[in-house]
Amino acid sequence: MEREYGLKDSIKLASNENPLGPSPKAVVAAKRALKHAHFYPEGSGFYLCQALSKHFKVPYESIILGNGSVELIEIAAKSLIEKGLNIVMNENSFSLYKIATLAMGGTVKEVKMTEDRCHDLKAMMKAVDENTRMIVVNNPDNPTGTYRPFSEIEALLKEVPESVLVIIDEAYKEYVRKKDYKSAQCLLEKHSNLLVLGTFSKAYGLAGLRVGYGFSHPEIISMLHKVRSPFNTNLVAQEACICALADEEFVKKVVDLNETEMAFIEKELKKLGLKFTPSVGNFILVDIPIKAGEFFEKLLREGVIVRPMGGFPYSVRVTLGTRRQNIKFLKATKKVLNL
Ligand SMILES: *Cc1c(COP(=O)(O)O)cnc(C)c1O
């Protein structure tokens, strides 16, 4: 892109990556692990699963690793979906669920979000029919950054029939500092049809190493194990993630920065007269007065990459960066919109 547009120092705020990079402890571990790269990795990621079990207090038998949590989404679809079956999800949410379902010949029932761009859980429950095998809640949601309180997730699980796998995708859980929010993992004991997803790609800053994890009932976990490929997470990534998990100081620094920068961006967007959806993630969906594609192109010429999203013709998703990056985004926005 820099070559094509003749730019230098462009910034990418398009994929919700971590502006502070990876945890330094994870980098040390990854380098150390490279010396053993001639060995195949531990097939099921035993030591990383053990570390996750300890960290999150989830039984070892209830944990599975994926090559990114998107692989677990694909594995779940491969295990459960075929022609004639469907999944229920929020409209315009993270597209991988749709792609994985369509690839298996299934269909997707997309439920309209509420006016304030939240999952409409009641409407989603109503959309469940006898052919539904999965219902997906991104909590927090991507790309809106909205969330549903724990009480509503609890109510959803009480309501949904056991034949439907409830996937709660918590890729951004570390960033949320709301009293009424908590991970759905504490519902695992009560509900055997729950799959909670997490990832090392966001707050841990390890998107390039591709590790996600799922928590579920041991029977669901063994069903998923049958479908995954034997060495789906690699040796370097497993070692790095064990150390990343232990580096709580780093995650705190990441989340603190995100909180400060979210407040800054919100304040500055208000000054510019731009509306946005209040977000609890590491990104923000900003409404603009011109077509998203056009705004994206114009910002590109200023060296700022943001993400236009399907279903939101007049909004772009902007990943929060460092203060310097966020100022660059705001300045470029002001310029291209003549504000
Ligand atoms: C970023 C993201 C993920 C993480 O994907 P990985 O494959 O773990 O990198 C999962 N779900 C949602 C909703 C996301 O935004």
The ligand as an SDF file (V2000), in Angstrom:
LIG
                    3D

 15 15  0  0  0  0  0  0  0  0999 V2000
  -10.7120  -11.1770   16.4380 C   0  0  0  0  0  0  0  0  0  0  0  0
  -11.8610  -12.0660   16.7020 C   0  0  0  0  0  0  0  0  0  0  0  0
  -11.6620  -13.4190   16.9350 C   0  0  0  0  0  0  0  0  0  0  0  0
  -10.2770  -13.9730   17.0550 C   0  0  0  0  0  0  0  0  0  0  0  0
   -9.8980  -14.6990   15.9940 O   0  0  0  0  0  0  0  0  0  0  0  0
   -8.5320  -15.5210   16.0820 P   0  0  0  0  0  0  0  0  0  0  0  0
   -8.7520  -16.5810   15.0680 O   0  0  0  0  0  0  0  0  0  0  0  0
   -8.4290  -16.0830   17.4680 O   0  0  0  0  0  0  0  0  0  0  0  0
   -7.4390  -14.5880   15.7470 O   0  0  0  0  0  0  0  0  0  0  0  0
  -12.7500  -14.2350   17.1870 C   0  0  0  0  0  0  0  0  0  0  0  0
  -13.9860  -13.7170   17.2290 N   0  0  0  0  0  0  0  0  0  0  0  0
  -14.2170  -12.4170   17.0330 C   0  0  0  0  0  0  0  0  0  0  0  0
  -15.5940  -11.8970   17.1410 C   0  0  0  0  0  0  0  0  0  0  0  0
  -13.1630  -11.5510   16.7470 C   0  0  0  0  0  0  0  0  0  0  0  0
  -13.3970  -10.2640   16.5330 O   0  0  0  0  0  0  0  0  0  0  0  0
  1  2  1  0
  2  3  1  0
  2 14  2  0
  3  4  1  0
  3 10  2  0
  4  5  1  0
  5  6  1  0
  6  7  2  0
  6  8  1  0
  6  9  1  0
 10 11  1  0
 11 12  2  0
 12 13  1  0
 12 14  1  0
 14 15  1  0
M  END
$$$$
